Amino acid sequence: MAHPAQHDHRQHAGHEHHEHEHHEHRGHEGHEGHHGHAHHEGHGHGGGATTWAAAAQATLHCLTGCAIGEILGMVLGTAFGLHNGATVVLSILLAFVFGYALTMRGVLKAGLDVRTAAKVALAADTVSIIVMEIIDNTVMMTVPGAMDAGLGDLLFWLALAGSLLLAFVLTVPINKWMIGKGRGHAVVHAYHQH
């Protein structure tokens, strides 16, 4: 019942504008700083589920880029009749390209310039992609007949799926450790608004 009177009093006394400015000032300095701190704790130094979830999400993000690059590399290698070594190199290069591209896409949306976005992607994904590619290609090279199987062969796809799954499982703990140290995808989180 008293709200209209209070509202009128603020308007006539000029306090409404002052409070609005004061709120904006606190919003830019106090609230965002606190939000960033809380977010850093949740993804970085917090224990249990949040950190494992962040690590799994970061790894899945990396795995997506790696899988796209791997598959495209295998397809192109087969299409151009490249030998296994050249196909592996092409797949690794494309895995890095797509891995970095997915991260850059996200941080560019947050307003970063291309150069800064590239630096963030390099910091976030390099270790993760290297680990995944080592695991993935080791599996593909050691499974008998996997690299020589055609794209229409079930063995190729089973080996690739298995190698990507193993790469995911083994990379999650590495990403968890890196995020806990403020590295890897912790760098990306600083630029995302949640």
C-alpha positions as CSV (number, residue, x, y, z in Angstrom):
1,M,0.0,0.0,0.0
2,A,2.9,2.4,0.8
3,H,4.8,1.6,-2.4
4,P,3.4,4.3,-4.6
5,A,4.2,6.9,-2.0
6,Q,7.7,5.7,-1.6
7,H,8.1,5.6,-5.4
8,D,6.9,9.2,-5.7
9,H,9.1,10.3,-2.8
10,R,12.2,8.9,-4.6
11,Q,11.3,10.5,-7.9
12,H,10.7,13.9,-6.4
13,A,13.8,13.8,-4.2
14,G,16.0,12.6,-7.0
15,H,17.1,9.5,-5.1
16,E,15.9,7.0,-7.8
17,H,18.6,8.1,-10.3
18,H,21.2,8.1,-7.6
19,E,20.4,4.6,-6.4
20,H,20.4,3.3,-10.0
21,E,23.8,4.7,-10.6
22,H,25.0,3.2,-7.3
23,H,23.6,-0.2,-8.3
24,E,25.3,-0.1,-11.7
25,H,28.6,0.9,-10.0
26,R,28.4,-2.0,-7.7
27,G,27.3,-4.3,-10.5
28,H,30.5,-3.6,-12.5
29,E,33.0,-3.8,-9.7
30,G,31.6,-5.7,-6.8
31,H,29.2,-8.2,-8.3
32,E,31.2,-9.3,-11.4
33,G,34.3,-9.6,-9.4
34,H,32.5,-11.8,-6.9
35,H,30.9,-13.8,-9.6
36,G,34.3,-14.4,-11.3
37,H,35.7,-15.5,-8.0
38,A,32.9,-17.9,-7.3
39,H,33.1,-19.3,-10.8
40,H,36.8,-19.8,-10.4
41,E,36.3,-21.7,-7.2
42,G,33.6,-23.9,-8.7
43,H,35.6,-24.9,-11.7
44,G,39.1,-24.7,-10.4
45,H,39.8,-25.3,-6.7
46,G,36.5,-26.9,-5.7
47,G,36.7,-30.6,-5.2
48,G,34.3,-33.3,-6.2
49,A,31.5,-33.2,-8.7
50,T,31.9,-29.7,-10.2
51,T,35.5,-30.1,-11.1
52,W,35.0,-33.6,-12.6
53,A,32.0,-32.3,-14.5
54,A,34.0,-29.3,-15.8
55,A,36.8,-31.7,-16.8
56,A,34.4,-34.1,-18.6
57,Q,32.8,-31.2,-20.4
58,A,36.2,-29.7,-21.5
59,T,37.3,-33.2,-22.6
60,L,34.1,-33.8,-24.6
61,H,34.5,-30.4,-26.2
62,C,38.1,-31.4,-27.2
63,L,37.0,-34.8,-28.3
64,T,34.4,-33.4,-30.6
65,G,37.0,-31.4,-32.5
66,C,39.4,-34.3,-32.5
67,A,36.8,-36.7,-33.8
68,I,35.8,-34.4,-36.6
69,G,39.5,-33.9,-37.6
70,E,40.2,-37.6,-37.3
71,I,37.3,-38.8,-39.4
72,L,37.8,-36.1,-42.0
73,G,41.5,-37.0,-42.2
74,M,40.8,-40.7,-42.6
75,V,38.2,-39.9,-45.3
76,L,40.5,-37.6,-47.2
77,G,43.5,-40.0,-46.7
78,T,41.4,-42.9,-48.2
79,A,39.9,-40.7,-51.0
80,F,43.4,-39.6,-52.1
81,G,45.0,-43.0,-51.6
82,L,47.5,-41.8,-49.1
83,H,49.6,-44.3,-47.1
84,N,48.9,-44.8,-43.4
85,G,51.6,-42.5,-42.2
86,A,50.4,-39.6,-44.3
87,T,46.8,-40.3,-43.3
88,V,47.7,-40.2,-39.6
89,V,49.6,-36.9,-40.0
90,L,46.6,-35.4,-41.9
91,S,44.2,-36.6,-39.2
92,I,46.3,-35.1,-36.4
93,L,46.6,-31.8,-38.2
94,L,42.9,-31.6,-38.8
95,A,42.2,-32.7,-35.2
96,F,44.2,-29.6,-34.0
97,V,42.5,-27.3,-36.5
98,F,38.9,-28.4,-35.5
99,G,39.8,-28.6,-31.8
100,Y,41.1,-25.0,-31.8
101,A,38.3,-23.8,-34.1
102,L,35.6,-25.0,-31.7
103,T,37.2,-23.2,-28.7
104,M,37.8,-20.0,-30.8
105,R,34.2,-20.0,-31.9
106,G,33.0,-20.0,-28.3
107,V,35.3,-17.2,-27.1
108,L,34.8,-15.1,-30.2
109,K,31.1,-15.0,-29.2
110,A,32.2,-13.6,-25.9
111,G,33.7,-10.6,-27.7
112,L,37.4,-11.4,-28.0
113,D,39.4,-10.5,-31.1
114,V,40.8,-13.3,-33.3
115,R,44.3,-13.0,-32.0
116,T,43.3,-13.2,-28.4
117,A,40.8,-16.0,-29.1
118,A,43.6,-18.0,-30.8
119,K,45.8,-17.6,-27.7
120,V,43.0,-18.8,-25.5
121,A,42.4,-21.8,-27.7
122,L,46.1,-22.7,-27.7
123,A,46.3,-22.4,-23.9
124,A,43.0,-24.3,-23.4
125,D,43.4,-27.2,-25.9
126,T,47.0,-28.0,-26.8
127,V,47.8,-30.5,-24.0
128,S,44.4,-32.1,-24.2
129,I,44.6,-32.6,-28.0
130,I,48.1,-33.9,-27.9
131,V,47.2,-36.5,-25.3
132,M,44.0,-37.5,-27.2
133,E,45.9,-37.8,-30.5
134,I,48.6,-40.0,-29.0
135,I,46.1,-42.3,-27.5
136,D,43.8,-42.3,-30.5
137,N,46.4,-42.9,-33.1
138,T,48.3,-45.5,-31.0
139,V,45.1,-47.5,-30.7
140,M,44.3,-47.2,-34.4
141,M,47.9,-48.3,-35.4
142,T,47.9,-51.2,-33.0
143,V,44.5,-52.7,-33.8
144,P,45.3,-55.3,-36.5
145,G,43.9,-54.2,-39.8
146,A,42.2,-51.0,-38.5
147,M,44.3,-48.6,-40.6
148,D,44.0,-50.7,-43.7
149,A,40.2,-51.1,-43.4
150,G,38.1,-49.1,-45.7
151,L,35.5,-46.5,-44.6
152,G,32.8,-49.0,-45.3
153,D,34.5,-51.6,-43.0
154,L,33.0,-52.1,-39.5
155,L,36.4,-52.8,-38.1
156,F,37.6,-49.2,-38.9
157,W,34.6,-47.6,-37.2
158,L,34.8,-49.9,-34.1
159,A,38.5,-49.2,-33.7
160,L,38.0,-45.5,-34.2
161,A,35.1,-45.4,-31.7
162,G,37.1,-47.4,-29.2
163,S,40.2,-45.2,-29.6
164,L,38.1,-42.0,-29.1
165,L,36.4,-43.5,-26.0
166,L,39.7,-44.5,-24.5
167,A,41.2,-41.1,-25.3
168,F,38.2,-39.4,-23.5
169,V,38.5,-41.6,-20.4
170,L,42.3,-41.1,-20.0
171,T,42.2,-37.3,-20.8
172,V,39.5,-36.4,-18.3
173,P,41.8,-36.7,-15.2
174,I,44.4,-34.6,-17.0
175,N,41.9,-31.9,-17.8
176,K,40.7,-32.0,-14.2
177,W,44.2,-31.4,-12.9
178,M,44.8,-28.6,-15.4
179,I,41.5,-26.9,-14.5
180,G,42.4,-27.2,-10.9
181,K,45.6,-25.3,-11.6
182,G,43.8,-22.6,-13.5
183,R,45.1,-23.9,-16.8
184,G,43.5,-25.6,-19.8
185,H,39.8,-24.9,-20.1
186,A,39.9,-22.8,-16.9
187,V,41.2,-20.1,-19.3
188,V,38.1,-20.4,-21.4
189,H,35.7,-20.2,-18.5
190,A,37.0,-16.7,-17.7
191,Y,35.6,-15.5,-21.0
192,H,32.2,-17.2,-20.8
193,Q,29.2,-15.5,-19.2
194,H,27.0,-17.9,-17.2
